[in-house]
Amino acid sequence: GDWLVPREVAARELLKGLVADPARTLELWAEAGFLEHLLPEVARLRGCPHPPDLHGEGDVFEHTMLALTSLSCPEWQSFFGAAKPSLNVCVALLLHDIGKPLTLETPATHGVDRIRSNQHDVVGAELVPQICERMRLSSYTDAAAGQVDGATVRWLVLQLLVLVHSAPDKLKPGTLYRYFIEDRIRGRELMQVIFADSHATRAPSGRDLTYSLKRLQELLQELEAKIGPRFQPLLSGHDIMAHLNLAPGPQVGRLAEQLTEAQLEGRISNHAEALAELNRISNQP
C-alpha cells in the first residue's frame, strides 16, 4: 500500500512508544488503525481465540497486551532488578504469537479436541525477519534499549516455548548452556520474554507459571558455578567443519551441541578426547 510517512519515521514512533509504554503503544496503534496498515500480522491477533482452560486472559491480542504490560509489573523487578527491557524484547513480545492465527485449529472447524495452534512458534518466527525489514525496525536506536536485531528477535520468538515444551529439570546442561549462557545478553533477553509470556498467561487453575522461571534461574546458577566464568567449548563450529570437511548447516550445530553436552557432563576434557568423540558421534547413523 501507499505509505503516508517514510517507514523509518513509523519505525521510530513505534519503537519510541514501545520503550516508553509498550502496552499503551499497541493500544494506540490499534485504535488509530495503524496496525492494519503497518503490522497486519499483529492486527490479526484481535479475535483470534485461545483455549480458555489455558488462557483465562482472553484472545491472543489481549494476551499480547498483557505480556507487554508485564514488562513493568512489580514481579519483573524481583527477577531482573531495575533493568529495563531491550527493544529486542519489546518487539519479540509484540510479535511472539503472530503464528497463532495462521495455525489456528478449532473443534468446530477442524474436529480437534480443543483450540490448537501447533507449531505457531516456528511459523511466527519465520515471519519476523521480513517484518523487521519491511518496517525498517533496525533504523532506530535508543540509548538505553538498544537497536532491533531481526535475527535475535526471530530467535527469541522461536525459542520462547522452551519451558512450555519441557520442564526446567528435564533440560540438558548443553541446552541450558546454548540458550542462556553461551550468549549471556541474548540469554537474558530470552528469560525476559519467557517471563512476560508466562506472566500474561492466566490459567484459571491459578498455577504460578513463573515458578518454572525461578527453577530455571536456580539451575543456571548451579551450572555456572560448575563450569566457571570462562567455559569454552573444546571444538568450535569451524573446528568441526574442518575436521569432518563439512559445509555450514544444521548438522554442524547438532554435533557442536552433542560435544558441548559431553564436555559439560565431564565425558571429554581435552582436544584429543573431543576429536575422538566427534569421530564417534559423526559416524552414528
C-alpha positions as CSV (number, residue, x, y, z in Angstrom):
1,G,0.0,0.0,0.0
2,D,0.9,3.7,-0.1
3,W,2.9,5.0,2.8
4,L,1.9,8.3,4.1
5,V,5.2,8.6,6.1
6,P,8.6,7.1,5.5
7,R,9.0,3.7,7.1
8,E,11.9,5.0,9.2
9,V,9.6,7.6,10.8
10,A,6.9,4.9,11.5
11,A,9.6,2.6,13.0
12,R,10.9,5.4,15.2
13,E,7.5,6.3,16.5
14,L,6.6,2.7,17.2
15,L,9.9,1.9,18.9
16,K,9.9,5.1,21.0
17,G,6.4,4.2,22.2
18,L,7.4,0.6,23.0
19,V,10.3,1.9,25.1
20,A,8.1,4.4,27.0
21,D,4.9,2.4,27.4
22,P,4.6,-0.9,25.4
23,A,1.0,-1.9,26.0
24,R,-0.4,1.7,25.6
25,T,1.5,2.0,22.4
26,L,0.0,-1.2,21.0
27,E,-3.5,0.0,22.1
28,L,-3.0,3.4,20.4
29,W,-1.7,1.9,17.2
30,A,-4.7,-0.4,17.1
31,E,-7.2,2.4,17.8
32,A,-5.6,4.7,15.1
33,G,-5.8,1.9,12.5
34,F,-2.0,1.8,12.1
35,L,-1.8,-1.9,12.8
36,E,-4.0,-2.9,9.8
37,H,-1.7,-0.9,7.5
38,L,1.7,-1.3,9.0
39,L,1.6,-4.5,11.1
40,P,-1.3,-6.6,9.7
41,E,0.3,-9.7,11.4
42,V,-0.4,-8.1,14.8
43,A,-3.8,-6.8,13.8
44,R,-4.9,-10.4,13.0
45,L,-4.4,-11.3,16.7
46,R,-7.6,-9.5,17.6
47,G,-10.4,-12.0,17.9
48,C,-8.0,-15.0,17.5
49,P,-9.3,-17.4,20.2
50,H,-7.2,-19.1,22.9
51,P,-8.2,-22.3,24.7
52,P,-10.0,-20.9,27.8
53,D,-8.7,-23.6,30.1
54,L,-5.1,-22.4,29.4
55,H,-5.7,-18.7,28.8
56,G,-8.3,-17.1,31.0
57,E,-7.0,-13.7,30.0
58,G,-8.8,-13.6,26.6
59,D,-7.9,-13.7,22.9
60,V,-4.4,-13.6,21.5
61,F,-4.4,-9.8,21.2
62,E,-5.4,-9.3,24.8
63,H,-2.7,-11.8,25.8
64,T,-0.1,-9.8,23.8
65,M,-1.3,-6.6,25.6
66,L,-0.8,-8.2,29.0
67,A,2.6,-9.6,28.0
68,L,3.7,-6.0,27.1
69,T,2.2,-4.7,30.4
70,S,4.2,-7.2,32.4
71,L,7.4,-5.6,31.3
72,S,6.8,-3.0,34.1
73,C,5.0,-5.2,36.7
74,P,6.3,-5.4,40.3
75,E,7.4,-9.1,39.8
76,W,9.7,-8.0,36.9
77,Q,12.0,-6.3,39.5
78,S,12.3,-9.4,41.6
79,F,13.6,-11.3,38.5
80,F,15.6,-8.6,36.7
81,G,16.1,-5.7,39.1
82,A,16.0,-2.2,37.7
83,A,17.0,-3.3,34.2
84,K,14.6,-2.2,31.5
85,P,13.8,-4.5,28.6
86,S,15.7,-4.0,25.3
87,L,13.9,-3.2,22.1
88,N,14.6,-6.8,21.0
89,V,12.5,-8.0,24.0
90,C,9.7,-5.5,23.3
91,V,9.5,-6.4,19.6
92,A,9.7,-10.1,20.3
93,L,6.7,-9.8,22.6
94,L,4.8,-7.7,20.2
95,L,5.3,-10.4,17.6
96,H,5.6,-13.6,19.7
97,D,2.2,-15.0,18.8
98,I,1.8,-13.9,15.2
99,G,1.9,-17.5,14.1
100,K,-1.3,-18.4,16.1
101,P,-3.9,-17.0,13.6
102,L,-2.0,-18.8,10.8
103,T,-2.0,-22.2,12.6
104,L,-5.4,-22.0,14.3
105,E,-7.5,-25.1,14.5
106,T,-10.8,-25.2,16.3
107,P,-13.1,-28.1,17.4
108,A,-15.9,-26.8,15.3
109,T,-13.9,-26.4,12.1
110,H,-11.2,-29.0,12.3
111,G,-12.6,-31.5,14.7
112,V,-9.6,-31.1,17.1
113,D,-10.1,-31.8,20.9
114,R,-9.6,-28.1,21.8
115,I,-8.5,-24.8,20.2
116,R,-4.9,-25.5,19.0
117,S,-2.2,-23.6,17.2
118,N,0.5,-26.2,16.7
119,Q,3.9,-25.0,15.5
120,H,2.8,-21.4,15.9
121,D,6.3,-20.5,17.3
122,V,8.0,-21.9,14.2
123,V,5.6,-20.3,11.7
124,G,5.7,-16.9,13.6
125,A,9.4,-16.8,13.8
126,E,9.7,-17.3,10.0
127,L,7.8,-14.0,9.5
128,V,9.9,-11.9,11.9
129,P,12.8,-11.0,9.6
130,Q,10.5,-9.7,6.8
131,I,8.5,-7.6,9.3
132,C,11.7,-6.1,10.7
133,E,12.9,-5.4,7.2
134,R,9.6,-4.1,5.9
135,M,9.2,-1.7,8.9
136,R,12.9,-0.7,8.9
137,L,13.0,-1.5,12.6
138,S,16.8,-1.6,12.8
139,S,16.9,2.1,11.6
140,Y,16.2,3.4,15.2
141,T,18.5,3.2,18.2
142,D,17.5,4.0,21.8
143,A,20.3,5.0,24.2
144,A,19.1,2.5,26.8
145,A,17.1,-0.1,24.9
146,G,19.5,-0.5,22.0
147,Q,18.6,-1.4,18.5
148,V,16.4,-4.1,17.0
149,D,18.3,-7.1,15.6
150,G,15.9,-9.1,13.3
151,A,17.9,-12.4,13.8
152,T,17.8,-12.1,17.6
153,V,14.1,-11.3,17.6
154,R,13.4,-14.3,15.3
155,W,15.4,-16.5,17.7
156,L,13.5,-15.2,20.7
157,V,10.2,-16.0,19.1
158,L,11.4,-19.4,18.1
159,Q,12.8,-20.4,21.5
160,L,10.1,-18.7,23.7
161,L,8.3,-22.0,24.5
162,V,11.4,-23.9,25.7
163,L,9.8,-24.1,29.2
164,V,6.4,-25.0,27.8
165,H,7.8,-27.9,25.8
166,S,10.0,-29.1,28.7
167,A,10.2,-28.7,32.5
168,P,13.4,-26.9,33.6
169,D,14.7,-30.1,35.3
170,K,14.4,-32.0,32.0
171,L,16.6,-29.6,30.1
172,K,20.1,-31.0,29.5
173,P,23.1,-28.9,30.6
174,G,24.0,-28.4,26.9
175,T,20.6,-26.9,26.2
176,L,20.8,-24.6,29.2
177,Y,24.3,-23.5,28.1
178,R,23.2,-22.9,24.5
179,Y,20.1,-20.9,25.3
180,F,21.1,-18.9,28.3
181,I,24.9,-18.9,28.9
182,E,26.7,-19.1,25.5
183,D,25.5,-15.6,24.7
184,R,24.5,-14.0,28.0
185,I,22.8,-10.9,26.7
186,R,20.6,-12.9,24.3
187,G,20.0,-15.5,27.1
188,R,18.8,-12.8,29.5
189,E,16.5,-11.4,26.7
190,L,15.0,-14.9,26.3
191,M,14.5,-15.1,30.1
192,Q,12.7,-11.8,30.0
193,V,10.5,-12.8,27.1
194,I,9.6,-16.1,28.8
195,F,8.8,-14.1,32.0
196,A,6.4,-11.7,30.2
197,D,4.7,-14.5,28.3
198,S,4.2,-16.6,31.5
199,H,3.0,-13.6,33.4
200,A,0.4,-12.9,30.8
201,T,-0.9,-16.4,30.7
202,R,-3.7,-16.5,33.3
203,A,-4.6,-20.2,33.7
204,P,-7.9,-20.3,35.6
205,S,-6.3,-23.0,37.8
206,G,-4.2,-20.1,39.2
207,R,-0.9,-22.0,38.9
208,D,2.1,-19.8,39.1
209,L,3.8,-20.1,35.7
210,T,6.8,-18.0,36.9
211,Y,7.7,-21.0,39.2
212,S,9.4,-22.6,36.2
213,L,11.4,-19.5,35.7
214,K,12.6,-19.4,39.3
215,R,13.7,-23.1,38.9
216,L,15.4,-22.3,35.7
217,Q,17.4,-19.5,37.4
218,E,18.5,-21.9,40.1
219,L,19.6,-24.5,37.6
220,L,21.6,-21.9,35.6
221,Q,23.3,-20.7,38.8
222,E,24.3,-24.3,39.6
223,L,25.6,-24.8,36.1
224,E,27.5,-21.5,36.0
225,A,29.1,-22.4,39.4
226,K,30.2,-25.8,38.0
227,I,31.7,-24.6,34.7
228,G,33.1,-21.3,35.9
229,P,33.1,-17.9,34.1
230,R,35.4,-18.9,31.3
231,F,34.0,-22.1,29.9
232,Q,35.0,-22.6,26.3
233,P,33.8,-25.5,24.1
234,L,36.8,-27.7,23.2
235,L,35.9,-27.5,19.5
236,S,34.4,-24.6,17.6
237,G,32.0,-24.9,14.7
238,H,34.9,-24.1,12.4
239,D,37.0,-26.9,14.0
240,I,34.1,-29.4,13.4
241,M,33.7,-28.3,9.8
242,A,37.4,-28.5,9.1
243,H,37.9,-31.9,10.8
244,L,34.9,-33.5,9.0
245,N,35.1,-31.4,5.8
246,L,31.5,-30.3,6.3
247,A,29.7,-27.2,4.9
248,P,27.9,-24.9,7.4
249,G,24.5,-26.2,8.2
250,P,22.2,-27.7,10.9
251,Q,24.4,-30.9,11.2
252,V,27.3,-28.8,12.4
253,G,25.1,-27.2,15.1
254,R,23.8,-30.6,16.2
255,L,27.4,-32.0,16.5
256,A,28.6,-28.9,18.4
257,E,25.6,-29.3,20.8
258,Q,26.5,-33.0,21.5
259,L,30.1,-32.1,22.1
260,T,29.2,-29.3,24.5
261,E,26.9,-31.8,26.3
262,A,29.8,-34.3,26.6
263,Q,32.1,-31.6,27.9
264,L,29.6,-30.2,30.5
265,E,29.0,-33.7,31.7
266,G,32.7,-34.3,32.1
267,R,33.0,-37.1,29.5
268,I,35.6,-35.2,27.4
269,S,38.1,-32.8,28.9
270,N,40.8,-32.1,26.2
271,H,41.2,-31.6,22.5
272,A,42.1,-35.2,21.6
273,E,39.1,-36.6,23.5
274,A,36.9,-34.0,21.8
275,L,38.1,-35.2,18.3
276,A,37.7,-38.8,19.2
277,E,34.1,-38.1,20.4
278,L,33.4,-36.1,17.3
279,N,34.6,-39.1,15.1
280,R,32.3,-41.4,17.2
281,I,29.1,-39.3,17.0
282,S,29.6,-38.3,13.4
283,N,29.7,-42.0,12.3
284,Q,26.5,-42.8,14.1
285,P,23.5,-43.3,11.7
